[in-house]
Amino acid sequence: MASIPGFYTAGVDLMLSSFEDVSPKVIEINSYPMLGIAVFPTYGPTTTPSKDYFRAVVARDQFMNDTSNSYEIENSDTYLKTYFKFDRRRTALYEKFYVELSEIYVNQ
């Protein structure tokens, strides 16, 4: 999602022949993902995407803002590291492709 301006989260639908597939195909990208659909997947263990997503949002918000009444977020360091890694990647992609994008959208 780092390469799409304005996206911070999204759902990515993939088509693959098996879990060992080294070149899966992206079918679509959803700006409003269905977080609940991965709770009980067809294959693999149950997950908690909504819980993880909201913990990450709260951890980032508490880090970036002066919050006198903050929540204790388990693994907040992991959420913050992941967010800042994403943010660095997004910034690098934006700087790399900004000229190309501005030429496409501004010169129409």
Secondary structure, 3 states (H helix, E strand, C coil): CCCCCCCCCCEEEEECCCCCCCCCEEEEEECCCCHHHHCCCCCCCCCCHHHHHHHHHHHHHHHHCCCCCCCCCCCHHHHHHHHHHHHHHHHHHHHHHHHHHHHHHHCC
